[in-house]
Amino acid sequence: MSRECAEHDGINLGQGICDQPVEPIIKAAAAEAVHQDRSTYSPFEGIAELRQCIAAKMQAYNGISCDPDTEVLVTVGATGAFVIACLSLIEPGDEVILFSPFYGYHRHILELCGARLRYVDTLPPDWHFDPERLQSMFNERTRAVIVNTPSNPSGKVFTDEENRQIARLCQQHDVFAITDEIYEYILYGDAVHRSIGALEGMEDRTITISGFSKTYSMTGWRLGYLVCQRALAERLGVINDLLYICAPTPLQHGVLAAFDLPARYYREMQQGYDRKLEMMTSACDAIGMRSFQPQGAYYLLADLGELPFEDDIAAASGLLERARVASVPGSSFYPEPEAGRRQLRFCFAKQEQDLVEACRRLREAFA
Ligand SMILES: Cc1ncc(COP(=O)(O)O)c(C=O)c1O
């Protein structure tokens, strides 16, 4: 869709890239690191100062205690963290539980590792799941469950009760939780972010993944991290070294400045996304789509409603041709593509003027 969008000179609400500018203090710190020739490999686990900041944030925001020297790894994006977590835990044929709709990279990285995927549906409008269905997916072959909260594409934020259900099953069946919490600072209404790794009994069986791409609008910097118990972190560190050697060193120095940003930064980011969600929702309403309100992240999944297209693929092409706005067909987020045949996903993490223009084009073409 991104390629086709470029060909149509469209506005890309497809791919999950946020194109807002990076905060000046972070850019200045990265530039300074480049000028100071901090250009060599860092330790594979990342520079010490950054690991200390991450450990302090994990304690304060996520309620997870970790040793910055032995239980934190700086990775090549949250994606790099997910890759090394999967490679180190999963043997071909192991079963892994994935909630649907899912983030495509999760599915495909797991498949690359030879995992057998067992899906648990989350259902609109609130994206709940059936606890009995979840329980029925656990057996002696289950190695891991993937928890993406807030979730891409649905915006689901797992509740305390849901986290506890998952944690109980992980402990009963000796299963790991691999979490992806990259959207942890983007939350709507009364949603609260909770990390499953903070629950009692989950300390030794959770790999908690997050990163800088989304919170600081730096998807191209490729900086993320994970925390987990020491023995596991040692294994994961070796794989991180083998695959990547380390995350980009000057940018690790740069992103240290992110930890100096005041609470106002997060508040204003949230207010910006509140406004953009509202804008996107009202454009969808105006063209007869039925959107499912997210609890977090920056995507809007919407039913085609009254749009004059027979399915998601035709709708995505139609929106691009007639409104020059790109979206993602819903079928790509489900194990059975039919489940998403009437859905499109819009990413609203765009510069305000681009989002205003995209919404105007949608209204002009379809309202
Ligand atoms: C759920 C989720 N995890 C991870 C990523 C990518 O993170 P990173 O840029 O840190 O690799 C994305 C990007 O869209 C995402 O939606």
The ligand as an SDF file (V2000), in Angstrom:
LIG
                    3D

 16 16  0  0  0  0  0  0  0  0999 V2000
    3.0330   -3.6800   17.8510 C   0  0  0  0  0  0  0  0  0  0  0  0
    4.2820   -3.1520   17.2390 C   0  0  0  0  0  0  0  0  0  0  0  0
    5.4620   -3.5810   17.6970 N   0  0  0  0  0  0  0  0  0  0  0  0
    6.6110   -3.1290   17.1770 C   0  0  0  0  0  0  0  0  0  0  0  0
    6.6280   -2.2190   16.1330 C   0  0  0  0  0  0  0  0  0  0  0  0
    7.9320   -1.7700   15.5710 C   0  0  0  0  0  0  0  0  0  0  0  0
    8.7420   -1.2800   16.5820 O   0  0  0  0  0  0  0  0  0  0  0  0
   10.2470   -0.8610   16.3150 P   0  0  0  0  0  0  0  0  0  0  0  0
   10.2470    0.2820   15.3620 O   0  0  0  0  0  0  0  0  0  0  0  0
   10.7470   -0.4670   17.6570 O   0  0  0  0  0  0  0  0  0  0  0  0
   10.9350   -2.0660   15.7700 O   0  0  0  0  0  0  0  0  0  0  0  0
    5.4160   -1.7560   15.6050 C   0  0  0  0  0  0  0  0  0  0  0  0
    5.4060   -0.8100   14.4670 C   0  0  0  0  0  0  0  0  0  0  0  0
    4.4360   -0.6020   13.8120 O   0  0  0  0  0  0  0  0  0  0  0  0
    4.2260   -2.2340   16.1840 C   0  0  0  0  0  0  0  0  0  0  0  0
    3.0320   -1.8240   15.7290 O   0  0  0  0  0  0  0  0  0  0  0  0
  1  2  1  0
  2  3  1  0
  2 15  2  0
  3  4  2  0
  4  5  1  0
  5  6  1  0
  5 12  2  0
  6  7  1  0
  7  8  1  0
  8  9  2  0
  8 10  1  0
  8 11  1  0
 12 13  1  0
 12 15  1  0
 13 14  2  0
 15 16  1  0
M  END
$$$$
